[in-house]
């Protein structure tokens, strides 16, 4: 189960506007130590990132973002995420917008603790030429709402 919502109080003096993606922990996500596998945690980030990039379309079917590729990703695992019946929140926000790339920060958390903090650099990508491209004005405008 996933759901997209805007974080309460985001975009105020307490911090940047955040995109919130709810992810359900599944039995298949667990490793032999009975907590969510580190690779599955990165999949939660990917699901949140895809949700965020698609959330940008004001009209259903409208695409704000062109092709993107991940250039860098780093993650700090703060606590083991154990099996649970309620979804976990994956919050993300923009930390930097450059000519051809932007950076996202994430937290996987609930009301009691943060399980993971991560950062990703995404680069605009031109599929026909298989090379980096500049971000367009529409992409930049959407991203700036989350800085």
C-alpha positions in Angstrom: 0.0 0.0 0.0 1.3 3.4 -0.9 -0.2 6.8 -0.5 1.1 10.3 -1.3 0.4 13.3 1.0 2.1 16.6 1.9 3.9 16.6 5.3 2.2 18.6 8.0 3.9 21.9 8.7 6.3 21.5 5.8 7.5 24.5 3.9 7.4 26.6 7.0 10.1 28.0 9.4 10.5 24.4 10.6 12.0 23.2 7.3 11.5 22.7 3.6 8.2 21.4 2.1 8.4 17.6 2.1 6.8 15.0 -0.2 5.6 12.1 1.9 5.2 8.6 0.5 3.8 5.8 2.7 5.3 2.4 2.2 4.0 -0.9 3.6 6.6 -3.3 5.0 6.1 -6.7 3.5 7.3 -10.1 4.6 9.4 -10.4 1.5 11.3 -7.2 2.5 12.8 -9.0 5.6 16.3 -10.4 5.8 17.5 -13.4 8.0 17.9 -11.0 11.0 14.1 -10.3 10.7 14.4 -6.6 9.8 14.0 -4.8 6.5 16.9 -5.6 4.2 19.2 -2.7 3.4 18.5 -3.0 -0.3 14.8 -3.0 0.2 15.2 0.3 2.1 16.7 1.7 -1.1 13.6 0.4 -3.0 11.4 2.4 -0.6 13.5 5.5 -1.5 13.0 4.7 -5.2 9.3 4.3 -4.8 9.1 7.7 -3.0 11.3 9.3 -5.7 9.0 8.0 -8.5 6.0 9.2 -6.6 7.5 12.6 -6.2 8.4 13.0 -9.8 5.0 11.9 -10.9 3.3 14.0 -8.3 4.5 17.1 -10.2 1.9 16.7 -12.9 -1.0 19.0 -12.2 -3.2 17.2 -14.7 -3.5 13.4 -14.8 -1.2 12.1 -17.5 0.8 15.4 -17.7 4.5 14.8 -17.2 6.6 17.6 -15.6 9.8 15.7 -15.6 11.8 14.3 -18.5 14.1 11.3 -18.2 16.3 11.2 -15.1 19.2 9.0 -14.0 20.6 8.5 -10.5 24.2 9.8 -10.5 24.9 9.3 -6.8 23.2 7.8 -3.8 24.3 7.5 -0.2 22.4 6.1 2.8 22.9 6.1 6.6 21.0 3.3 8.4 20.1 4.7 11.8 18.0 1.9 13.2 16.6 -1.5 12.1 13.1 -1.4 10.6 11.2 -4.3 11.9 8.0 -5.9 10.6 4.9 -3.8 11.3 1.3 -3.5 10.2 1.2 0.2 9.7 3.1 1.9 6.8 6.4 3.7 7.3 6.8 7.3 6.0 9.4 8.1 3.4 9.8 11.9 3.4 11.9 13.6 0.7 12.8 17.2 -0.1 15.1 19.1 -2.5 18.4 20.3 -1.2 19.9 21.7 -4.4 19.0 22.5 -7.9 21.7 23.0 -10.5 21.7 23.4 -14.3 21.5 19.7 -15.2 21.0 18.0 -11.8 19.3 18.2 -8.4 19.8 16.6 -5.0 17.1 15.0 -2.8 17.3 14.2 0.9 15.2 11.5 2.5 14.2 10.1 5.8 12.4 6.8 6.5 10.7 7.3 9.8 7.6 7.0 12.0 6.5 9.0 15.0 9.1 7.4 17.2 12.3 7.2 15.2 14.3 7.7 12.1 15.4 4.5 10.4 17.3 5.8 7.5 18.7 9.2 6.2 19.8 9.3 2.5 20.7 11.6 -0.3 20.4 11.2 -4.1 21.7 13.2 -7.0 19.6 13.0 -10.1 20.7 14.2 -13.5 18.5 15.1 -16.4 19.0 12.6 -19.2 18.6 12.8 -23.0 17.7 9.3 -24.0 18.3 9.6 -27.8 21.9 10.9 -27.3 22.5 8.9 -24.0 23.9 12.0 -22.3 23.1 14.6 -19.6 20.7 17.4 -20.4 19.8 20.7 -18.7 16.8 20.8 -16.5 14.0 22.8 -18.1 12.2 25.7 -16.5 9.1 23.6 -15.5 11.3 21.0 -13.8 13.2 23.7 -11.9 10.0 25.6 -10.8 8.5 22.4 -9.4 11.7 21.4 -7.6 12.1 24.9 -6.0 8.8 24.3 -4.2 10.5 21.7 -2.1 13.7 23.6 -1.1 
